[in-house]
Amino acid sequence: MRITINTGTFATEVAWLARLLPSRIAVPVLAGVHLATGEGSVRLTVYDYETSGTVDVDAHVSEPGTVLVSGRALATIAALLPEGADAHLAVDGPRLTVTAGDAKFTLPTLPIEDYPTVPAPGEEIGRVDAETFSAAVGQVIAAVSTDATLPMICAVQLRLGERLSLAGTDRYRIAQRRMPWNPTMEAGDADALLLVPPRTLHYAARTLSADDHIGLGVQRDGDGGHVSGVTLSDGHRTVSTRLIAADPPTIERLFAGAAAPVVTATVNVERLRSAARRAGALCTAVTPVVLDIQDDHITVEGGDGDAGGRDVVPAVTDGQPHTVAVRHGYLLDCLDALVTEQARLLVPADHKPLRILPDTGEDAETAGYRYLLMPVRRGD
């Protein structure tokens, strides 16, 4: 194999692929990036049985072929190539030589015959605005559990329907974002619920930017059978990942069963965020802050009795004065995810979960973004 490729493009795409590689690799060939020439291009691929990434890069192909080399080593080399000079890649026996200008690097190749067959990308079932999708993943990712003993909540819930829904939970809170999309799926896929690994989804959503839209596809086991994976592509880069096999909690039911509020408070998001940070300056992420909701303001107070903080935020309230305690970090995660100027807090009695919504005129059932947060009992 002999190819010539732009150094900037080469460095960018190899670095993108290298970040898809797992941090711990038991099988050495799975640490590799696979290069295969095409007609005026080279396809770069990584795959570890769970996640795959591919990208096609324009290249002048002098001699077609394939090669497998360490992905992270190739990314390191590519980042050091001199700017303004094309990179020349050539396979010479058991080595790959990379030259650009006066710089020259040599890498040992990996046994390509041991590299597994990469599954084909999933059939596209719809398209979604890339910027909206990336923002939506960012809004729910913080709520996803990191407790590996509970795989059913260590995932982003991706539900297919008239609106595309993303949700995350760790049992103490739920963040959900619903958005429009252009589905082309078959009737059998309607209302399907997919559990997607959060790290891969977050990375793909942030870095698939070659087009205004992201194509969403599903991979199936066997001959068009059970959905086993999800594919995201911008027409240039493609990421596929296996789904997490578990029975997820029913998030829609939890929202639908939320208790009626005894008070609703409308408040400026930035003012409440700043107050929560001041009041919780001496708190940990799970230490509670207390929201004392009165007729025209909310007092935010945090601390352990010996050290703490306090601030007051103007609010428009409807209902009875009420006091509720919530985990400091969880409240901040929600406020950081809101993109509207105002938010509504729907606070029930009897330590029932409260809901936080953007103040867009939508009700709790139709809101694009909504957050369900368990209160903390005083003394917990």
N, C-alpha and C positions, 0 to 999 in steps of 0.2 A: 504494500500500500504506500502510495506517495501522493500527498495533497498539499496545496497551498491555501492558506486561510488568513483572513484579517485578524491581527493580534488582539485588537480590542474586543471584537465580537467573540473570538475564541475564549479569551479570559473571562468575559462576562458569563457565557453559557456554561463553561466548565465549572465555574464557581457556583452557579445556580444549581447544577446537578449535584455537586459535592455536598451541598447542605441537605440534600435528601438522603444521603447515606446514613445508616444508623451509627450511633456512637460506639456500640459494641458489636463486633462482627466475628462470628464463630467460624465461618467458612471464608477463607481468604479471597476467593474469586468474587464474592459478593461485595468486596470493597472496591471493585473495579468499575471503570467506565468503559463501555463497549463502543467502539467507533466502527461504523460501517459506511462505505462510500455508496453514493447514489449517482444519479445523473446531474452533475454540476453541484453536488452537495455532499455533506457527510452527516449521518445521523449519530448522535451521542445518546447513550442510554445507560441508566443505572437501575438495578433491581435487586431486592433482598427477600423475595417471596411474599412480602407484605405490601411494599410500595414500589412503584416504578415511575421513572421520569424520562421523557424523551424530548429532544429538540433537534430540529433540522437546521443546519447552518450552510450557507452558500460557500462553496469551495471549488478551486480548480483541481480536478482529479487527473493526475498524470498516470497513476497506476491504481486500479481498483483493488479493494481488499478490506479486511477487517483486522482489528487488534483489540486486546483487552489489557489495560494498564491500571495501576492504582489511581483511583479518582482524586483523592486528596493530594497525592504527589503531583498529578497532572495539573490540578488547580493551582498549586504553589508555583509550579514552573510557569504556567500561563500568566500569572499575575506579575511575574518578574521579566517578561519579555519586553524589549524596548519598543516604545510607541513609534508609530509611523512606518514600521517595517512589517512585511508579511511574515507569517510563521510557516515554515516548511516542516511537515511531518513525514517521516519515512520509516518503514519497518525494515530493519536489517537483522535478519535471523531472530534471536531471542530478545531483541532490544528495539525500542522506539526512540528515534532521534528527533529532537525538536530544535530547530535553528531559526533565529531571527536576527538579521544584521550580523554582528560579530559574536552574539551569544549562542551557545550550544549546550543542550542538555541531553542526557541519555537515561532512559528508564527501562528496567526489565519488564518484559511482557508477562502476563498471567496466562495460565493454560485455558485458552478459549474453548476447548472441547469440554471443559468442566462447567462452563457457564450455563445456567438454566435457560430454558425457553421463556421469553418474556410474554405474558398474556397479551392478547390484542386489547386495545382500548375499548371501553364500553360503547355500545350504540347510543348515539345522542338522543335524549328524550326531551330536550328543551334548552332554552338560552335565557340568561339573566344578565342584567346590566352589571358590568364588572365592578364599577365603583360602589354601587349599592350593595353588591354581594360581599365585597371586601369589608365595607363598613359594618355589615350585619354580622359577619363572623367575629369581628372585633368586639361587638356589643355583647356577645354571649359567651365568649371563650373564657372569661374570668370566672364564670359560675360553674364550669365543668370540674368535676371532682378529680383529684389526683390520687385517690385511694385505690390502689391496684387490686385490692381484694374485692372491689365492687365494680366489675367491668361494665355493668349496665349503665352506670352514671359517669364512667371515664370516657365519654364520647359526646360529640355534638349530635343531637337528634336532627336529622334532615327529613322533613316530611314533604312529600309531593302531593300537590293538590291544585286547586284553582289559584291559590297563592302558595308561594314557596315559604316554608317555615324552618327556621333554625332555632334550636333551644339547647340550653345547658343547665345542669343542676348538680348540686353536691349534697342534697337532702335538706339543707338549711335555707336554700334560695333557688329560684328558677328565673333565668333570663330567657326571653323569647323575642325573636324578631321575625315578622312576617312581611313579605314583599311581593310585588308583581313579577311575573316572568312569562315567557312564551313557551308553554309546554307543547310537545309533539308526541307525548308518550301514548302507549296503548292503554286501553281501559283497565287492563289488569294491573297496571302500575299506579293507577290513581289512588291517592291516599296511602301509598307505601311509606313506611317509616324506616329510615336507614340510620345505623349507628356508625358515624364516621370518626376515625381517630383524630383528635383535635390538633395535634402538632402538624400533621400533614395538611389538614384542611386549612389551617391558619396560614401556613407557609404558601400554599398554592394560591389562596385568595389574595395574598399581598403581592405576589410576584407574577401572576398571569395578567399582563397588561398590554399585550401586542394589539388587542382589539378592544372595542368599546363593550363587547359582550363576552361572557364565558359560556362555553357549551358544557352542559351537564349530561353525562352518560352513565349507564349502568352495565356492569359486567355480570355474566350469568354462568353458573355451574352447568356443565354438561351441554346438552342440546337445547339452548334457550330456556333453561330451567330457573332455579332459585337465584335471586339476585345476591351476588357474593361480593361485589366491589362497586366502587364509584369512580368515574373519570371526570376530570375537569380539564378543559383545553381552551386556549385563546387563539387557536389556529397556528401557533408557532411552537409554544411549549405545551406539553401534555403531562398530567400527573394522574396516576391511577393508584388506588389503595384498597386493600381488602377491608370489608366492614367488620365491626366488632360483633361477634355472635353472642347475644345476650337478650334477655327480655327487659325492655326499658320501662321505667315508670310512665304512667299515663299523664302527661303534663296538661293536656287540654282539660281533663277531668278535674285536676287540681285547681286550675283557674276558674272553671265553671262552678266549682263548689265553694269558691271563696266567700267568706261571710260578708254580709252587708256592713258598710262602714258606719261607725257612730260619729265620725267627723271626717270631712274632706278638706284638705288644706292645699291651696295653690300658692306656689312659692317660686322665687327666682332661683334657677338651678345654680348659677355661679355663687350667689349669696349663701345658699344652703351648703354648697360644697366648701366654701371658704370657712364657714362657721363650723362645719364638721371637722375640718382639719385643725382649726384652732382648739376646739373643745377636746379633740382626741389626740392632741400633740404628744401626750404622755401615755397614750394607750397603745396596746398591740392591735393587730388586725382583728382579733377575736374579742377584744375587750369591748363591752357595750358602751354606747353613748345613749343618753336619755333625751328624747324629744318631748318637750312639754308644750302641747299645742293649746293655745289660748285663742281669744276672740280675734286678735289682729296680729299675732306674732307666734313664732316658735322659739322657745329657749332650748338651746343645744348644750348639753353638759356632759363631760366625760372625766374619768379619773377613778381613783380607788379610795377617795376619802382624804388621804394625806397629800396627794398631788393630783391636780386636774386642771381643766380649762372650761370656759363657759362663753357663749356668745348668743346673741339674739338676732333673729331674722324676721323682717316683716312678712306677713302672710295674709291671704284672704281665706277665711275658714267658713265652713257650713256644717253645723252640728254642735255637739257637746264638747267642751274642753276635755282633753284626754292626754294621758302620758303613756309613752311606749319606749321601751329600750330595745336597741338593735345593735348588732355587731358593727363596730366602727369601720373596718375594712370593707365589709359587704355593702354598707351604705355608700361609701366612696366609689366602689366599683360601679354601682348603679348610676350615680351622678356623673361619673366620668363617661359613661356610655351614652348619656342623653345628649341629643344635638339640638334640642329646642331651648328657647330662652326660659320657659316656665315649665314646671312639673306639678303634677297632682299626686298627693299622698292620700290614699283611701285606707283609713285606719279603723279596724273593727275592735270590738271589746273582747275580753276573756282570752287574751293572748293568742288570738287567731292571726294568721298571716296577713300582713298588710301588702297592698299593691302600690306600686309607683309607676305612673304613666307620664308620657310627654303631654303637655297641655296643648293639644291640637284640635280639640273639639270632638275627637273620637271617644266612644265609650270603651269600657274595659274589654268588651268582646271583640271590637273591631280595631283596636289600637295596633299600629304597626310594631311598636316596641312596648313590652310590659315586663314588669319585674315583681316577683312574689317573694317576700322576705319574712322568714320566721322571726318573731320577736324573742327577746331574751327575758326570762323571768328575773326579777330583781333578786340578787343574791346568788344567781347561777354563775 
